[in-house]
């Protein structure tokens, strides 16, 4: 069992691994390069050094989701009109990957708050990144579109990890927590079939698969049964506390934290569908864009003009490359306040921290 805690000793994410996930991923990579990546990632949590380039980039390759879960911002949004106009351009993705690999990019995540399997050519993004030299490629999904065909494609794509969010053990609870037209049984069948195809058809250990349970007052009584059911069926089980993004003032558990230090500004950035760049992967990060992506090789590319419904976006952002953003005064300010444990000096960070655990600290 692995536990990740914040500086105040509060548990954010507990991961019950049947296997050593990173040891498995390392077997499919250059050993020295992978060990260097893990060393850099661990160092980033010490908040002392800043790499020349983010270790990880998250890409929101589509701005849409087919679920409306009450704990997520999508419950207040609509995907109407959010089709291909909000798809992140593949040529720009290639440009960022090629530049990043040369400068120190090690890992990518192919989603933000969205459902990545909505994007039909997701595998094209994975294959390109893998062939370009990215060591670790993963995404989180609700599992609804994890069909047999998609499973075969993902297993042979170069993907290293996939995480499926379930948050329930019973069908009744699933209908309350994961609002959609899908059933828990159907998604459970998808996951079990994925594991069979991976293990028996391809005799492979990749991609590893973890199921996640976001713990709330409503579903916490199902946690033990959830863990017992999944522990021997998948590679890992993640348990997270809920951030109350929709009603943050109701969440009092972490309101007295005085020594929280966030490592995200020290290791990664998020690139959204519309080119805005965020300093972290939390829900709250959408309120904190620090730049808008400059596309050097594809100046004709126009990022989506569709507005983020949930949050107001900064229309006066500087247009910068990933590296320029990484070394910008805005990022340096965020690092400085978190290095000193003064998260409260930024109002968005303050609301985020005081809304209890809000992201998966084990993502690296």
Wavefront OBJ file of the C-alpha trace (Angstrom):
o trace
v 0.000 0.000 0.000
v 1.242 3.464 -0.903
v -0.071 6.608 0.742
v 0.492 10.144 -0.477
v 0.065 12.878 2.115
v 0.207 16.635 2.086
v 2.509 18.549 4.409
v -0.119 18.717 7.115
v -0.351 14.945 7.242
v -3.716 14.688 5.518
v -4.096 11.716 3.181
v -4.948 12.724 -0.400
v -4.696 9.459 -2.266
v -4.168 5.915 -1.072
v -3.125 3.445 -3.752
v -3.363 -0.285 -3.212
v -1.090 -1.817 -5.826
v -1.072 -5.502 -6.650
v 2.130 -4.821 -8.564
v 4.933 -2.252 -8.543
v 3.555 -0.154 -11.383
v 6.643 1.888 -12.129
v 8.879 -1.185 -12.119
v 6.636 -2.629 -14.822
v 6.707 0.546 -16.911
v 10.497 0.750 -16.545
v 10.855 -2.714 -18.111
v 9.413 -1.318 -21.337
v 11.750 1.695 -21.360
v 15.438 2.487 -21.276
v 16.265 1.703 -17.636
v 18.613 4.636 -17.062
v 16.268 7.158 -18.683
v 13.306 5.929 -16.665
v 15.207 5.988 -13.389
v 16.287 9.556 -14.127
v 12.632 10.497 -14.756
v 11.544 9.014 -11.428
v 14.441 10.721 -9.639
v 13.435 14.104 -11.082
v 9.797 13.495 -10.138
v 10.668 12.705 -6.516
v 12.959 15.738 -6.345
v 10.130 17.959 -7.589
v 8.186 17.166 -4.423
v 11.031 18.559 -2.343
v 10.334 21.971 -3.953
v 14.013 22.889 -3.984
v 14.954 22.630 -7.652
v 13.047 23.464 -10.818
v 13.865 21.505 -14.006
v 14.517 23.484 -17.193
v 11.304 22.096 -18.691
v 8.186 20.538 -17.143
v 8.589 16.828 -16.432
v 4.933 16.275 -17.345
v 2.414 17.878 -19.681
v -1.321 17.191 -19.593
v -3.237 17.693 -22.850
v -6.982 18.329 -23.009
v -7.417 16.909 -26.509
v -11.201 17.412 -26.478
v -13.442 19.642 -24.399
v -16.278 17.236 -23.709
v -17.526 14.451 -21.477
v -20.397 11.977 -21.782
v -21.040 11.914 -17.990
v -22.529 14.547 -15.668
v -21.164 13.585 -12.263
v -22.333 15.919 -9.465
v -18.830 16.360 -7.974
v -17.402 17.508 -11.322
v -17.695 20.817 -13.171
v -19.258 18.986 -16.106
v -22.459 18.645 -14.054
v -22.952 22.373 -14.635
v -21.957 22.339 -18.303
v -23.277 21.098 -21.594
v -21.365 19.542 -24.484
v -23.854 20.943 -26.989
v -21.802 22.637 -29.665
v -18.582 21.298 -28.105
v -17.662 18.924 -30.903
v -14.712 19.021 -33.267
v -14.350 22.775 -32.806
v -12.873 22.013 -29.391
v -10.476 19.287 -30.506
v -6.817 20.009 -29.862
v -4.914 20.004 -33.157
v -2.711 16.976 -33.758
v -0.032 18.994 -35.604
v 0.348 21.330 -32.632
v 0.523 18.305 -30.338
v 3.370 16.899 -32.435
v 5.191 20.223 -32.281
v 4.943 20.398 -28.488
v 5.990 16.760 -28.064
v 9.002 17.074 -30.376
v 10.204 20.238 -28.675
v 9.498 18.857 -25.205
v 11.351 15.573 -25.632
v 14.485 17.488 -26.623
v 14.197 19.715 -23.542
v 13.295 17.247 -20.816
v 9.628 16.207 -21.127
v 9.242 12.675 -19.701
v 5.543 11.947 -19.184
v 2.213 13.049 -20.654
v -1.370 12.640 -19.558
v -3.955 12.757 -22.341
v -6.814 14.349 -20.476
v -7.726 17.130 -18.069
v -11.323 17.067 -16.791
v -12.628 15.674 -20.094
v -13.317 12.122 -21.270
v -10.441 11.335 -23.681
v -11.986 8.248 -25.327
v -14.493 10.551 -27.020
v -11.627 11.520 -29.337
v -11.620 8.742 -31.996
v -7.950 9.152 -32.901
v -6.639 9.111 -29.336
v -4.372 6.196 -30.246
v -2.669 8.378 -32.881
v -1.631 10.801 -30.136
v -0.324 7.951 -27.988
v 1.685 6.318 -30.761
v 3.279 9.574 -31.827
v 4.320 10.479 -28.289
v 5.733 7.030 -27.639
v 7.736 6.972 -30.848
v 9.017 10.480 -30.101
v 10.514 9.298 -26.810
v 7.927 9.962 -24.092
v 8.603 7.436 -21.332
v 5.230 7.352 -19.570
v 1.834 7.963 -21.221
v -1.456 7.685 -19.399
v -4.984 9.021 -19.066
v -8.033 8.792 -16.836
v -11.406 7.685 -18.177
v -14.896 6.782 -17.018
v -14.536 3.501 -18.921
v -17.813 3.758 -20.792
v -16.152 3.725 -24.227
v -13.569 1.060 -23.383
v -14.945 -1.397 -25.931
v -13.194 -4.559 -27.116
v -11.985 -2.768 -30.250
v -10.686 0.210 -28.265
v -9.003 -2.132 -25.782
v -7.030 -3.849 -28.559
v -5.989 -0.472 -29.963
v -4.873 0.927 -26.611
v -2.937 -2.188 -25.584
v -0.889 -2.080 -28.789
v -0.465 1.713 -28.876
v 2.391 2.271 -26.426
v 0.124 3.494 -23.623
v 1.724 2.762 -20.244
v -1.100 3.396 -17.765
v -4.865 3.878 -17.693
v -7.049 4.854 -14.736
v -10.799 4.211 -14.632
v -12.965 6.254 -12.255
v -15.874 4.270 -10.777
v -16.623 5.620 -7.272
v -19.205 2.959 -6.440
v -19.664 -0.747 -5.756
v -23.429 -1.044 -6.223
v -25.491 -0.191 -9.272
v -27.719 2.040 -7.173
v -24.795 4.122 -5.905
v -23.229 4.275 -9.347
v -26.386 5.866 -10.742
v -26.163 8.562 -8.057
v -22.436 9.249 -8.362
v -21.736 8.708 -12.078
v -24.582 10.378 -13.946
v -24.856 8.858 -17.431
v -26.714 6.364 -19.599
v -24.230 3.633 -18.688
v -24.351 0.947 -16.006
v -21.713 -0.134 -13.511
v -22.036 -3.705 -14.788
v -21.344 -2.630 -18.338
v -18.220 -0.694 -17.369
v -17.063 -3.478 -15.040
v -17.357 -5.872 -17.989
v -15.294 -3.452 -20.100
v -12.503 -3.394 -17.511
v -12.410 -7.157 -16.952
v -12.426 -7.752 -20.700
v -9.578 -5.263 -21.130
v -7.490 -7.173 -18.592
v -8.207 -10.504 -20.324
v -7.236 -9.141 -23.721
v -4.039 -7.624 -22.345
v -2.980 -10.659 -20.338
v -4.120 -13.509 -22.571
v -4.138 -12.164 -26.121
v -1.015 -10.014 -25.896
v 0.739 -11.517 -22.866
v 1.621 -7.958 -21.869
v 1.840 -6.040 -18.601
v 1.102 -2.700 -20.286
v -0.856 -0.618 -20.049
v -1.356 -1.096 -16.328
v -4.925 -0.464 -15.194
v -6.064 1.136 -11.952
v -9.625 1.745 -10.777
v -10.386 4.818 -8.668
v -12.861 5.512 -5.892
v -13.494 9.145 -4.914
v -14.749 8.921 -1.345
v -17.750 11.020 -0.309
v -20.188 10.944 2.595
v -22.678 9.288 0.274
v -20.550 6.399 -0.993
v -17.918 5.786 1.703
v -19.854 2.837 3.156
v -19.151 0.959 -0.108
v -15.384 1.480 -0.013
v -14.411 -1.812 1.653
v -16.542 -3.848 -0.747
v -15.134 -1.879 -3.686
v -11.538 -2.604 -2.673
v -12.293 -6.270 -1.969
v -13.932 -6.712 -5.378
v -11.239 -5.016 -7.469
v -8.003 -5.716 -5.643
v -7.234 -8.991 -7.430
v -8.785 -8.054 -10.760
v -6.701 -5.013 -11.732
v -3.188 -3.696 -11.137
v -4.136 -1.067 -8.569
v -6.974 0.519 -6.614
v -6.877 4.247 -5.886
v -8.895 5.862 -3.101
v -9.211 9.640 -3.011
v -10.981 12.161 -0.824
v -13.418 14.505 -2.544
v -12.812 18.116 -3.366
v -16.162 19.867 -3.206
v -15.634 21.923 -6.343
v -19.329 22.679 -6.758
v -19.825 23.903 -3.165
v -16.339 24.455 -1.727
v -17.581 26.449 1.248
v -19.259 23.295 2.556
v -15.969 21.470 2.912
v -14.366 22.347 6.241
v -11.942 19.475 6.715
v -8.820 21.294 5.548
v -9.709 24.868 6.439
v -7.089 24.948 9.196
v -4.119 23.757 7.134
v -1.164 26.069 7.694
v 1.677 24.125 6.087
v 0.403 22.924 2.723
v 2.908 23.058 -0.146
v 1.827 22.138 -3.672
v 4.405 20.468 -5.918
v 2.520 20.826 -9.183
v 4.136 24.127 -10.265
v 7.485 22.341 -9.852
v 6.797 19.432 -12.180
v 4.067 20.007 -14.735
v 1.701 22.120 -16.834
v -1.687 21.551 -18.479
v -2.455 22.557 -22.085
v -6.158 23.029 -22.700
v -8.280 22.582 -25.841
v -8.191 26.339 -26.521
v -4.443 26.702 -26.033
v -4.576 28.139 -22.528
v -1.872 26.812 -20.214
v -2.583 25.973 -16.570
v -0.082 25.556 -13.713
v -1.799 22.465 -12.303
v -4.298 19.721 -13.123
v -6.903 20.491 -10.457
v -10.465 21.629 -11.122
v -9.455 25.005 -9.722
v -6.557 25.259 -12.158
v -9.060 26.200 -14.880
v -9.422 29.539 -13.088
v -5.692 30.108 -13.161
v -4.432 30.193 -16.773
v -0.872 31.536 -16.928
v -0.365 31.816 -20.709
v -1.741 30.867 -24.111
v 0.222 28.423 -26.223
v 2.368 29.769 -29.058
v 2.514 27.451 -32.053
v 5.794 28.173 -33.827
v 5.614 25.582 -36.589
v 1.889 25.961 -37.228
v 1.097 29.702 -37.045
v -2.030 29.170 -39.150
v -3.590 26.986 -36.457
v -6.415 28.704 -34.613
v -7.263 27.297 -31.208
v -10.907 26.875 -30.275
v -12.804 30.084 -29.535
v -15.390 28.143 -27.542
v -15.555 29.469 -23.985
v -14.983 27.404 -20.890
v -18.502 27.492 -19.464
v -17.557 26.876 -15.857
v -14.911 29.567 -15.489
v -13.976 32.961 -16.826
v -10.758 32.863 -18.810
v -8.093 35.546 -18.937
v -8.308 37.249 -22.335
v -5.057 39.129 -21.796
v -2.752 36.130 -21.464
v 0.691 36.306 -23.019
v 1.180 33.989 -25.984
v 4.174 31.857 -25.068
v 5.899 28.549 -25.701
v 5.810 25.876 -22.998
v 9.358 26.739 -21.943
v 8.650 30.485 -21.821
v 5.593 29.801 -19.694
v 7.550 27.447 -17.429
v 10.117 30.151 -16.697
v 7.626 33.025 -16.491
v 7.125 35.372 -13.508
v 3.633 33.913 -12.962
v 5.021 30.395 -12.503
v 7.894 31.639 -10.363
v 5.417 33.440 -8.098
v 3.350 30.268 -7.637
v 6.481 28.271 -6.835
v 7.650 30.835 -4.330
v 4.421 30.973 -2.348
v 4.150 27.183 -2.222
v 7.808 26.753 -1.348
v 7.161 29.003 1.667
v 3.845 27.340 2.531
v 1.983 30.570 1.741
v -0.624 29.113 -0.610
v -3.150 31.601 0.765
v -1.368 34.443 -1.073
v -3.189 33.398 -4.250
v -7.000 33.298 -3.899
v -7.417 30.352 -6.287
v -4.762 28.286 -4.501
v -6.373 29.172 -1.184
v -9.801 27.907 -2.252
v -8.245 24.816 -3.799
v -6.205 23.813 -0.754
v -9.031 24.498 1.663
v -11.394 22.283 -0.318
v -9.530 19.126 0.780
v -7.741 16.727 -1.561
v -8.325 17.710 -5.129
v -6.157 15.684 -7.448
v -4.300 12.481 -7.744
v -0.913 13.024 -6.094
v 0.319 9.716 -7.486
v -0.058 10.799 -11.073
v 3.691 10.891 -11.802
l 1 2 3 4 5 6 7 8 9 10 11 12 13 14 15 16 17 18 19 20 21 22 23 24 25 26 27 28 29 30 31 32 33 34 35 36 37 38 39 40 41 42 43 44 45 46 47 48 49 50 51 52 53 54 55 56 57 58 59 60 61 62 63 64 65 66 67 68 69 70 71 72 73 74 75 76 77 78 79 80 81 82 83 84 85 86 87 88 89 90 91 92 93 94 95 96 97 98 99 100 101 102 103 104 105 106 107 108 109 110 111 112 113 114 115 116 117 118 119 120 121 122 123 124 125 126 127 128 129 130 131 132 133 134 135 136 137 138 139 140 141 142 143 144 145 146 147 148 149 150 151 152 153 154 155 156 157 158 159 160 161 162 163 164 165 166 167 168 169 170 171 172 173 174 175 176 177 178 179 180 181 182 183 184 185 186 187 188 189 190 191 192 193 194 195 196 197 198 199 200 201 202 203 204 205 206 207 208 209 210 211 212 213 214 215 216 217 218 219 220 221 222 223 224 225 226 227 228 229 230 231 232 233 234 235 236 237 238 239 240 241 242 243 244 245 246 247 248 249 250 251 252 253 254 255 256 257 258 259 260 261 262 263 264 265 266 267 268 269 270 271 272 273 274 275 276 277 278 279 280 281 282 283 284 285 286 287 288 289 290 291 292 293 294 295 296 297 298 299 300 301 302 303 304 305 306 307 308 309 310 311 312 313 314 315 316 317 318 319 320 321 322 323 324 325 326 327 328 329 330 331 332 333 334 335 336 337 338 339 340 341 342 343 344 345 346 347 348 349 350 351 352 353 354 355 356 357 358 359 360 361 362 363 364
